[in-house]
């Protein structure tokens, strides 16, 4: 029951929810609940843009001793390959769609369990912790669009770092710093958000030595603010213009100011010892970063290409692939209502329950629809509502835990992760909002119960029980989860197996399966030794046909993602190829007639001496070039 542990209420008769609140049963239930959602989605989803195949090809290329960024094209940092490649090269895990998707399911479950542990530490409320964890399991559904993507590692490291900070281990700062370094050397933007939030939490331990503590906090705040402002404000971000960056920067400023308040502490911290968390975090992060960089260097990547791969190449992505976060009038009204609820803790908690319920309703509505890249109303809602709630984690707490400070920072800056492409990255950036709202609700309910109890002189006085309201949220989470599982399971039963190597368990619509099978058959029948795509490389066909790529620069939308040197290498490989199959996908952007410069030259050369079959499955074209020596 909510708050009974805090105010000493008399235990009541066990309810039908009692077994769910038992620690052992809760963990078991969450594992089953997460798999119930994850597996059907993972086995019924095949995204047309094929980031899954792209990441698999980068792993395959790297495992064949082609250095990152030098020969193997990838947008992601070396820590992903340091952690993932041994699974295939050392442990022998096959690089197939089945293996990659099962790995995604495992990371999915671990992330949900970490969420449960974080919520229990920060809120102490098992009912709300279970509800939040269930919604996180549903929220992660978009991982099924991009199984094996490095965002899984980044998300896991973020949650692991936050969980470590919520515990009392003396080595938690060292380990959290390691997580931040791994995260940053995997996806720079996610690592930056985690690092600044972690440093802000570390500053909480610094004693009040004149203005030292405030100066360090200001430096951390200014660093993150400049990064957000320089990118999002410059881009006039989204349909709402500058609404998102203004909300994030305001929330981040409020969190930083609250983190500098004088604290009530039971033990006087020695001045030198107070700097230990900050120094430990920075030292461990630096050590791990250097180790990963040296590992990449030993595997053939030069220092200049390492810097370009981690930092430099991403400028082009903002230029060609900018995709803003949508902003609806309903979301704006909700944000204004939440801001107005800061009058007191109780009104903020009521606003939290309403916003949580709306997020559940949005998630349930999305759950019954086919998984789609553009269908993310729940994430859009949390991306602006979450940061507004972030200061509420600290405002009404005289004694703050460092886990709360870090969570507030992650929530305030999280939506920045979606820049410049608000696809599945928006899901990643909005996720801390679930935890923040859940903790704010728990705080408000505990405070309300204690306040009501203090108004009565007798211990037997009746206290308002807020548990039924929390149970309604839990039921809503169950309904959304089961709706998602039933809908995707129904799709699997009614769908058709791809029947292709390493993906026999994946079921899609019959016409989609037929198209994939016809394309594989047409490519194999061409008898070519190499395979290349015009405009949009669909890498999964390399695994299904056994044909080799011309180069190791197998980016998805390669005309816009490859550098001049990589395009030149591709053109040279095409000229020298004796046996080549050319596939033109149905969604080649833009038309060849509109291409200019080296992009046009790189695409036009694919059509020279290439004979195309009259068969065009679903708008695709298959061509063949055979040169005799």
C-alpha positions in Angstrom: 0.0 0.0 0.0 1.3 3.4 -0.8 3.2 5.2 1.9 2.4 2.6 4.6 6.1 2.1 5.2 6.6 5.8 5.7 3.8 6.6 8.1 3.3 3.4 10.0 -0.2 2.5 8.8 -1.8 -0.7 10.0 -1.3 -3.5 7.5 -4.4 -4.3 5.6 -5.8 -7.5 4.1 -3.7 -8.7 1.1 -5.2 -7.7 -2.2 -5.2 -9.3 -5.6 -2.2 -7.2 -6.4 -0.2 -8.4 -3.4 1.7 -11.1 -5.4 2.7 -8.5 -7.9 4.4 -6.5 -5.2 6.6 -9.4 -4.0 10.1 -8.7 -5.2 10.7 -12.2 -6.7 7.3 -12.3 -8.5 7.8 -8.7 -9.7 11.1 -9.5 -11.5 9.6 -12.7 -13.0 6.5 -10.9 -14.1 8.5 -8.1 -15.8 10.7 -10.6 -17.7 7.6 -12.4 -19.0 5.8 -9.1 -19.7 8.8 -7.7 -21.6 9.3 -10.9 -23.7 5.5 -11.0 -24.4 5.8 -7.6 -26.0 9.3 -7.9 -27.5 9.3 -11.2 -29.2 6.1 -10.8 -31.3 7.2 -7.4 -32.4 10.7 -8.5 -33.3 9.4 -11.4 -35.3 6.8 -9.4 -37.3 8.7 -6.3 -38.2 10.9 -5.7 -41.2 11.7 -2.0 -41.6 12.1 -0.9 -45.3 15.1 1.3 -44.6 17.0 -1.7 -43.2 19.2 -0.2 -40.5 19.4 -3.7 -39.1 21.1 -5.1 -42.2 23.4 -2.0 -42.3 24.6 -2.6 -38.8 25.1 -6.3 -39.5 27.2 -5.5 -42.5 29.4 -3.2 -40.5 30.0 -6.0 -38.0 30.7 -8.4 -40.8 33.1 -6.1 -42.4 34.9 -5.3 -39.2 35.2 -9.0 -38.3 36.9 -9.5 -41.6 39.7 -7.1 -40.5 38.6 -4.0 -42.3 39.4 -1.1 -39.9 36.6 1.2 -38.8 36.1 4.4 -40.8 39.2 3.6 -42.9 37.5 0.8 -44.8 34.4 -0.1 -42.9 31.8 2.6 -43.2 29.9 3.2 -39.9 28.2 6.1 -38.2 28.7 4.7 -34.8 31.6 4.7 -32.3 34.1 1.9 -31.6 32.8 0.9 -28.3 29.8 -0.8 -30.0 32.2 -3.0 -32.0 34.4 -3.6 -28.9 31.4 -5.0 -27.0 29.5 -6.7 -29.9 32.0 -8.2 -32.3 33.4 -10.8 -29.7 29.9 -12.3 -29.5 30.3 -13.3 -33.2 34.0 -13.7 -33.7 34.9 -15.3 -30.3 31.8 -16.9 -28.9 30.6 -18.0 -32.4 27.1 -16.4 -32.3 26.0 -16.5 -35.9 25.5 -13.1 -37.6 21.9 -13.7 -38.7 18.6 -11.9 -38.2 17.5 -14.5 -35.7 20.6 -14.0 -33.5 20.5 -10.2 -33.7 16.9 -10.1 -32.7 17.3 -12.4 -29.8 20.1 -10.3 -28.6 17.9 -7.2 -28.8 15.2 -9.0 -26.8 17.8 -9.8 -24.1 18.9 -6.2 -23.9 15.3 -5.1 -23.9 14.6 -7.2 -20.8 17.7 -6.1 -18.9 16.8 -2.5 -19.5 13.3 -3.0 -18.1 14.7 -4.7 -15.0 17.2 -1.9 -14.5 14.3 0.6 -14.7 12.5 -1.3 -12.0 15.6 -1.2 -9.8 15.9 2.6 -10.4 12.3 3.3 -9.6 12.4 1.2 -6.4 15.5 3.2 -5.2 14.1 6.6 -6.1 10.4 6.2 -5.1 10.2 3.3 -2.7 6.8 2.5 -4.2 6.5 -1.0 -5.7 3.2 -0.4 -7.4 4.3 2.7 -9.3 7.7 1.1 -10.0 5.9 -1.8 -11.6 3.6 0.4 -13.6 6.5 2.6 -14.9 8.6 -0.5 -15.8 5.7 -2.0 -17.7 5.3 1.2 -19.7 9.1 1.3 -20.4 8.8 -2.2 -21.8 6.0 -1.0 -24.2 7.9 2.3 -24.9 10.9 0.2 -26.2 8.7 -1.3 -28.9 10.5 0.8 -31.5 13.6 -1.2 -31.0 11.9 -3.8 -33.2 12.3 -1.4 -36.2 16.1 -1.5 -35.8 17.3 -4.7 -34.1 20.9 -4.7 -33.2 21.3 -1.0 -33.4 23.9 0.6 -31.2 21.2 2.6 -29.5 20.5 -0.6 -27.5 24.0 -0.4 -26.0 23.7 3.3 -25.3 20.3 2.9 -23.6 21.6 0.0 -21.5 24.7 1.9 -20.4 22.5 5.0 -19.5 20.2 3.0 -17.3 23.0 1.0 -15.8 24.9 4.2 -14.9 21.7 5.6 -13.3 21.1 2.4 -11.4 24.7 2.4 -10.1 24.2 5.9 -8.8 21.1 5.0 -7.0 23.0 2.4 -5.0 25.4 2.9 -2.1 28.5 1.1 -3.4 31.7 3.1 -2.8 32.8 2.3 -6.4 29.6 3.5 -8.0 31.1 6.7 -9.3 34.0 4.8 -11.0 31.6 2.4 -12.6 29.1 5.1 -13.7 31.9 7.0 -15.3 32.9 3.9 -17.2 29.3 3.5 -18.4 29.3 7.2 -19.6 32.5 6.7 -21.5 31.2 3.5 -23.3 28.0 5.3 -24.1 29.8 8.3 -25.5 32.2 6.2 -27.6 29.1 4.4 -29.0 26.8 7.3 -29.7 28.3 10.7 -29.0 25.1 12.6 -28.4 23.8 10.0 -25.9 27.1 9.9 -24.1 27.2 13.7 -23.9 23.7 13.9 -22.2 24.7 11.1 -19.8 28.1 12.6 -19.0 26.7 16.1 -18.2 23.9 14.6 -16.1 26.4 12.4 -14.2 28.8 15.3 -13.6 25.9 17.4 -12.3 25.1 14.6 -9.8 28.8 14.4 -8.8 28.8 18.1 -8.1 26.2 17.5 -5.4 28.9 16.0 -3.2 31.2 19.0 -3.4 31.2 20.9 -0.1 30.3 24.6 0.1 33.7 26.1 -0.4 33.0 29.8 -1.3 31.8 29.6 -4.9 33.7 26.5 -6.1 30.8 24.2 -6.2 28.5 26.7 -7.9 31.2 27.5 -10.4 31.6 23.8 -11.4 27.9 23.4 -11.6 27.7 26.5 -13.8 30.4 25.1 -16.1 28.5 21.8 -16.5 25.3 23.7 -17.2 26.9 26.0 -19.7 28.6 23.2 -21.6 25.3 21.4 -22.2 23.4 24.6 -22.9 25.8 25.6 -25.6 25.6 22.2 -27.2 21.8 22.2 -27.3 21.6 25.8 -28.3 24.2 25.6 -31.1 22.4 22.7 -32.7 18.7 22.9 -32.1 18.1 26.7 -32.0 20.2 27.1 -35.2 18.1 24.6 -37.0 14.8 26.2 -36.0 13.9 22.8 -34.7 10.6 21.3 -35.7 7.1 22.4 -36.5 7.0 24.2 -33.1 10.1 26.3 -34.0 12.2 26.8 -30.9 9.7 25.4 -28.4 11.6 22.2 -27.7 15.0 23.8 -27.1 13.5 26.5 -24.9 11.7 23.9 -22.8 14.9 21.8 -22.5 17.2 24.7 -21.7 14.8 26.2 -19.1 14.4 22.8 -17.4 18.1 22.2 -17.5 18.7 25.6 -15.9 16.1 24.9 -13.2 17.7 21.5 -12.4 21.2 23.1 -12.2 20.0 25.8 -9.9 18.2 23.3 -7.6 21.4 21.2 -7.6 23.3 24.1 -6.1 21.1 24.6 -3.1 22.5 24.2 0.4 21.8 20.7 1.5 20.9 19.3 4.9 23.3 16.5 5.6 23.6 14.4 8.7 27.4 13.9 8.3 29.9 16.7 7.6 31.8 15.8 4.4 35.5 16.6 4.5 36.4 19.2 1.9 38.9 17.1 0.0 36.7 14.0 0.1 33.8 15.9 -1.3 35.6 16.2 -4.6 36.1 12.4 -4.8 32.9 11.6 -6.8 33.6 14.2 -9.5 37.3 13.2 -9.8 36.4 9.5 -9.8 33.8 10.0 -12.5 36.1 12.0 -14.7 39.1 9.7 -14.2 37.3 6.5 -15.0 35.6 8.0 -18.0 38.9 9.3 -19.3 40.6 5.9 -18.8 37.9 4.0 -20.6 37.7 6.5 -23.4 41.5 6.2 -23.9 41.3 2.4 -23.8 38.6 2.3 -26.4 40.5 4.7 -28.7 43.7 2.7 -28.3 41.8 -0.5 -29.1 40.4 1.1 -32.3 43.9 2.3 -33.2 45.4 -1.2 -32.7 42.6 -2.5 -35.0 43.8 -0.3 -37.9 42.0 3.0 -37.5 44.2 6.1 -37.6 43.8 8.9 -35.1 42.4 11.4 -37.7 39.8 8.9 -39.0 38.8 8.0 -35.4 38.1 11.7 -34.7 36.3 12.0 -38.0 34.2 8.9 -37.3 33.1 9.9 -33.8 32.6 13.6 -34.4 33.3 15.0 -37.8 31.0 12.9 -40.1 27.8 13.8 -38.3 27.6 17.3 -39.8 26.4 15.8 -43.1 23.6 14.0 -41.4 22.0 17.2 -40.1 22.3 18.6 -43.7 20.7 15.8 -45.5 18.5 13.9 -43.0 17.0 16.6 -40.7 13.7 15.3 -39.4 12.1 17.4 -36.6 10.1 16.4 -33.6 6.4 17.0 -34.3 4.6 19.3 -31.9 0.8 19.3 -31.6 -1.5 21.9 -30.0 -2.6 19.3 -27.5 1.0 18.8 -26.3 1.5 22.5 -25.9 -1.6 22.8 -23.8 -0.5 19.9 -21.7 2.9 21.5 -21.2 1.3 24.8 -20.0 -0.9 22.9 -17.6 2.0 21.1 -16.1 4.0 24.3 -15.7 1.0 25.9 -13.9 0.8 22.9 -11.5 4.0 23.9 -9.8 2.0 25.7 -7.1 2.6 22.9 -4.7 3.7 19.3 -4.6 0.2 17.9 -4.5 -1.0 19.7 -7.6 2.2 18.6 -9.4 1.5 15.0 -8.5 -2.1 15.2 -9.8 -0.8 16.7 -13.0 1.7 13.8 -13.1 -1.0 11.2 -12.8 -3.0 12.8 -15.6 0.0 13.1 -17.9 1.0 9.5 -17.1 -2.5 8.3 -18.0 -2.5 10.3 -21.3 0.9 8.7 -22.2 -0.5 5.3 -21.4 -3.5 6.0 -23.6 -1.3 7.2 -26.5 0.9 4.1 -26.1 -2.1 1.8 -26.1 -3.4 3.5 -29.3 -0.1 3.0 -31.0 0.2 -0.6 -29.8 -2.8 -1.8 -31.8 -1.3 -0.3 -35.0 1.4 -1.8 -37.1 4.9 -0.6 -36.0 5.7 2.4 -38.0 8.7 4.8 -38.2 6.5 7.9 -38.0 4.0 6.7 -35.4 5.4 8.0 -32.1 2.8 10.2 -30.4 3.6 8.9 -27.0 7.3 9.7 -27.4 6.5 13.2 -28.7 4.3 13.8 -25.6 7.0 12.7 -23.2 9.7 14.7 -25.0 8.1 17.9 -23.9 6.2 16.9 -20.8 9.1 15.0 -19.3 11.5 18.0 -19.1 8.9 20.1 -17.5 8.5 17.6 -14.7 12.3 17.2 -14.3 12.7 20.1 -11.7 9.9 18.5 -9.7 12.3 15.7 -8.8 14.4 18.1 -6.7 12.1 21.1 -5.9 10.3 19.6 -2.9 13.2 17.5 -1.6 15.5 19.0 1.2 17.8 16.0 1.0 18.4 15.0 -2.6 19.9 11.8 -3.8 22.4 11.9 -6.6 20.3 9.5 -8.6 17.5 12.0 -8.6 19.9 14.7 -9.9 21.2 12.5 -12.7 17.6 11.4 -13.7 16.5 15.1 -13.7 19.4 15.9 -16.1 18.7 13.0 -18.4 15.1 14.0 -18.6 15.8 17.7 -19.2 18.3 17.1 -22.0 17.1 13.7 -23.3 15.1 15.0 -26.3 18.3 16.6 -27.7 19.3 13.0 -28.6 16.6 13.1 -31.3 18.5 15.8 -33.2 18.8 15.8 -36.1 16.7 12.7 -36.9 13.6 12.3 -34.7 13.0 8.7 -35.5 13.7 5.9 -33.0 16.2 8.3 -31.3 13.1 10.2 -30.0 12.1 7.0 -28.1 15.6 6.9 -26.5 15.5 10.6 -25.5 12.0 10.5 -24.1 12.4 7.3 -22.0 13.6 9.0 -18.8 10.4 11.0 -18.8 8.5 7.8 -17.7 10.7 7.5 -14.7 10.6 11.1 -13.8 6.8 11.4 -13.8 6.5 8.1 -11.9 8.8 9.4 -9.1 7.1 12.8 -9.0 3.7 11.0 -8.5 5.1 8.8 -5.8 6.6 11.8 -3.9 3.3 13.7 -4.1 1.3 10.7 -2.8 3.7 10.1 0.1 3.6 13.8 1.0 -0.2 14.0 0.8 -0.6 10.9 3.0 1.9 12.2 5.6 0.2 15.6 5.6 -3.3 14.0 6.2 -1.9 11.9 8.9 -0.4 14.8 10.8 -3.8 16.6 10.9 -5.3 14.0 13.2 -4.3 13.6 16.8 -5.2 9.9 17.1 -3.3 7.1 15.4 -6.5 5.4 14.4 -7.7 8.3 12.3 -8.7 7.4 8.8 -6.1 8.3 6.1 -6.9 8.7 2.4 -5.7 5.7 0.5 -4.3 6.7 -2.9 -3.6 3.1 -4.0 -6.7 2.7 -6.2 -5.5 5.6 -8.4 -2.1 4.0 -8.8 -3.8 0.7 -9.6 -5.8 2.3 -12.4 -2.5 3.3 -14.0 -1.2 -0.2 -13.5 -4.3 -1.7 -15.2 -3.8 0.8 -18.0 -0.2 -0.4 -18.5 -1.4 -4.0 -18.5 -4.0 -3.3 -21.1 -1.5 -1.4 -23.4 1.0 -4.3 -23.1 -1.5 -7.0 -23.8 -3.0 -5.1 -26.7 0.5 -4.8 -28.2 1.3 -8.5 -27.7 -2.1 -9.6 -29.0 -1.9 -7.4 -32.1 1.7 -8.5 -33.0 1.0 -12.1 -32.3 -2.0 -12.0 -34.5 0.2 -10.5 -37.3 2.7 -13.3 -36.8 0.0 -16.0 -37.0 -1.7 -14.5 -40.1 1.6 -13.5 -41.7 3.9 -15.5 -44.0 7.4 -16.7 -43.1 10.2 -15.0 -45.0 11.7 -18.5 -45.5 15.1 -16.9 -46.1 18.4 -17.9 -44.5 18.6 -16.8 -40.9 15.1 -15.3 -40.9 12.7 -18.2 -41.1 11.0 -17.2 -37.9 10.1 -13.7 -39.1 6.6 -13.5 -40.4 5.4 -10.5 -42.5 2.4 -9.8 -44.8 2.2 -12.3 -47.6 2.8 -9.8 -50.4 5.8 -8.4 -48.5 7.2 -11.9 -48.1 6.6 -12.7 -51.8 8.5 -9.5 -52.8 11.5 -10.3 -50.7 11.6 -13.9 -52.0 11.3 -12.8 -55.6 14.1 -10.3 -55.2 16.4 -12.9 -53.6 15.6 -15.4 -56.4 16.2 -12.8 -59.1 19.5 -11.7 -57.6 20.8 -15.3 -57.3 19.6 -16.2 -60.8 21.7 -13.3 -62.2 24.8 -15.4 -61.4 26.8 -12.3 -60.5 29.6 -12.3 -57.9 28.9 -8.9 -56.5 25.8 -6.9 -55.6 25.3 -3.2 -55.6 22.2 -0.9 -55.0 21.4 2.4 -56.6 20.6 5.1 -54.0 19.4 3.0 -51.1 21.5 -0.1 -50.1 19.3 -2.8 -48.6 22.0 -4.7 -46.8 19.8 -7.7 -45.7 20.1 -9.1 -49.3 23.8 -9.7 -48.9 23.0 -12.1 -46.1 20.2 -13.8 -48.0 21.9 -14.2 -51.3 25.5 -14.7 -50.4 26.7 -12.1 -52.9 29.5 -9.7 -51.9 29.4 -5.9 -51.8 31.8 -4.0 -54.1 33.3 -2.1 -51.1 32.9 -2.0 -47.4 31.1 1.4 -47.6 27.6 -0.1 -47.4 25.7 2.9 -46.0 21.9 2.9 -46.5 21.4 6.1 -48.4 24.9 6.0 -49.7 25.0 8.9 -52.1 24.5 11.3 -49.2 26.4 9.5 -46.5 29.7 8.5 -48.2 32.6 10.8 -48.4 34.3 11.9 -51.7 37.0 9.3 -51.2 34.4 6.6 -50.5 32.4 7.5 -53.6 35.6 7.5 -55.7 36.4 4.0 -54.4 32.9 2.8 -55.3 33.2 4.2 -58.8 36.5 2.5 -59.3 35.2 -0.8 -58.1 32.2 -0.6 -60.5 34.6 0.0 -63.4 36.7 -2.9 -62.5 33.8 -5.3 -61.8 33.4 -8.1 -64.3 30.2 -9.6 -62.9 27.8 -7.3 -61.2 24.1 -7.4 -60.2 22.6 -3.9 -59.9 19.3 -3.5 -57.9 17.2 -0.4 -58.0 14.9 -0.2 -55.0 11.4 1.2 -55.4 12.2 4.1 -53.1 15.4 5.6 -54.6 15.8 9.2 -53.4 16.0 11.4 -55.4 15.4 10.5 -59.1 18.6 10.0 -61.0 17.8 12.9 -63.3 18.0 15.3 -60.3 21.4 14.0 -59.0 24.4 16.3 -59.5 28.2 16.3 -59.2 30.0 13.2 -57.9 26.8 11.8 -56.5 25.4 11.7 -60.1 28.6 10.3 -61.5 28.6 7.5 -58.8 25.0 6.6 -59.6 25.1 6.8 -63.4 28.1 4.5 -63.7 25.9 1.7 -62.3 23.7 1.8 -65.4 26.5 1.6 -67.9 26.4 -1.8 -69.8 23.8 -3.0 -67.4 20.8 -5.0 -68.7 17.6 -4.9 -66.6 15.1 -7.7 -66.4 11.6 -7.0 -67.5 10.3 -8.3 -64.2 9.9 -5.5 -61.5 8.6 -7.0 -58.2 6.7 -4.2 -56.4 8.6 -1.5 -58.3 12.1 -2.9 -57.8 14.4 -3.4 -60.8 17.2 -6.0 -61.1 20.0 -5.5 -63.7 23.0 -7.6 -64.6 26.4 -6.7 -66.1 28.8 -9.4 -67.4 32.1 -8.3 -68.9 34.3 -10.8 -70.6 38.0 -10.4 -70.1 
